[in-house]
Amino acid sequence: MRIPADHLSRDEEKLIRQYIFLPLIRLALDRDRRVMAIANLKFRSVYYTEIDAARHRVTNDIRKLKDEMFDRHIVMQKKNWLCYTAIVRNIPHEISYHRTIAAEWISSRIEEYFMQGH
């Protein structure tokens, strides 16, 4: 089935969603690492290792994602944390997510990043 030029394909929607949410996962991991630095933790180095490994995996995924978006000529313009304009096939698409949707997606994905190393 052919997708009309003014609509996003499922793959494009997925790439755009990842483009918006993956950096937020990395920010959350960075914040958690900073909080752990001031907390009185008994096994701090173990927690740092896990967070750093998850952050490394997220960063690699962001790098691959940006390459794929470049290859597909998808350009993103940020308006705020969860609102962007995605330019796909030279057509602008307004993309906006509610915080609850973002939180659910991030929560499910962050667990995957920690479990990948095990």
Helices and strands as residue ranges (DSSP letters): H 10-38, H 44-71, E 75-80, E 83-88, E 91-96, H 99-115
